[in-house]
Each structure stands twice: as C-alpha cells, then as structure tokens.
C-alpha cells in the first residue's frame, strides 16, 4: 500500500476532532472518525470503522487498513477535516 501521508495535515485533523468532536468513551468523535491520545503524550490515534492511523514521536506512523481504497478514503476524510 502507498503510505505517503501528510502527517501535519493529519495532526491538524486530530486537533479539529478534539475541538469540534463529541466526547465518547474512547476519545472524541467527528464525522465518523475517533481521535484519542496515549498516556505518553506523544502518540495519537485516529480511526474509522475500517482504518486506524497511529502517529508516534518524530512523526513516524503506522496505518492499518484492509485495502488501499479504504486507506485513501480515510486519509481524504482526515484532510477534509483538517481544512475546516
């Protein structure tokens, strides 16, 4: 899978989800994406029904997705949230 992801945009989306999202048991939810941070203060997670993006220290990341199409759709949605 192609893993070229603009981490800065994803972190902007994370901030938007925390600011505008609804508080849920495992973080904040906005437009079907849940965002949460880990206790270490450096690791953040965002996920939808199909995909999970984890951003680590120094902008390293991991993404879990069943297909390239699902991943592309998820990332596009994150970018759209970041631009709000």
C-alpha positions in Angstrom: 0.0 0.0 0.0 1.1 3.5 -0.8 1.9 5.2 2.5 2.6 8.8 1.5 0.7 10.7 4.2 0.9 14.3 5.2 1.4 13.9 8.9 1.0 17.7 9.6 -2.5 17.6 8.0 -3.4 14.6 10.0 -2.3 16.3 13.2 -4.4 19.3 12.2 -7.4 16.9 11.8 -6.6 15.5 15.2 -6.8 18.9 16.7 -10.1 19.7 14.9 -11.6 16.4 16.1 -10.7 17.2 19.7 -12.0 20.8 19.4 -15.3 20.1 17.5 -16.0 16.5 18.2 -18.3 14.8 20.6 -16.8 13.2 23.7 -17.1 9.5 23.6 -15.8 6.7 25.8 -12.6 6.2 23.8 -11.8 9.8 22.8 -13.6 12.3 20.6 -15.8 11.5 17.5 -16.3 13.8 14.5 -17.7 12.7 11.1 -17.1 9.0 11.9 -13.5 9.4 13.0 -12.5 8.8 16.6 -9.4 10.5 17.9 -7.5 9.8 21.1 -4.1 10.3 22.6 -2.0 7.8 24.6 -0.7 8.4 28.1 2.9 9.0 26.9 1.8 12.4 25.5 3.4 11.8 22.1 1.3 9.1 20.5 -2.1 9.9 18.9 -4.6 7.6 17.2 -7.4 8.2 14.8 -9.6 5.6 13.4 -12.8 4.9 11.5 -14.7 1.7 11.1 -12.1 0.3 8.6 -8.8 2.2 9.2 -6.6 3.0 12.1 -3.8 5.6 12.0 -1.3 5.9 14.8 1.2 8.8 14.8 4.3 8.3 17.0 7.1 10.6 18.2 9.0 12.3 15.4 6.1 12.0 13.0 6.6 8.2 12.5 3.3 6.5 11.8 1.6 3.2 11.3 -1.7 2.6 9.4 -3.9 -0.4 9.4 -6.4 -0.8 6.6 -8.0 -3.7 4.7 -7.3 -2.1 1.3 -5.7 0.8 -0.5 -9.2 2.2 -1.4 -10.2 2.2 2.3 -7.0 3.9 3.3 -7.3 6.5 0.6 -10.8 7.3 1.6 -9.8 7.6 5.3 -6.9 9.9 4.6 -9.0 12.1 2.3 -11.5 12.4 5.1 -8.8 13.4 7.6 -7.5 16.1 5.1 -11.0 17.4 4.7 -11.5 17.7 8.5 -8.1 19.5 8.7 -9.2 22.1 6.3 -12.4 23.0 8.2 
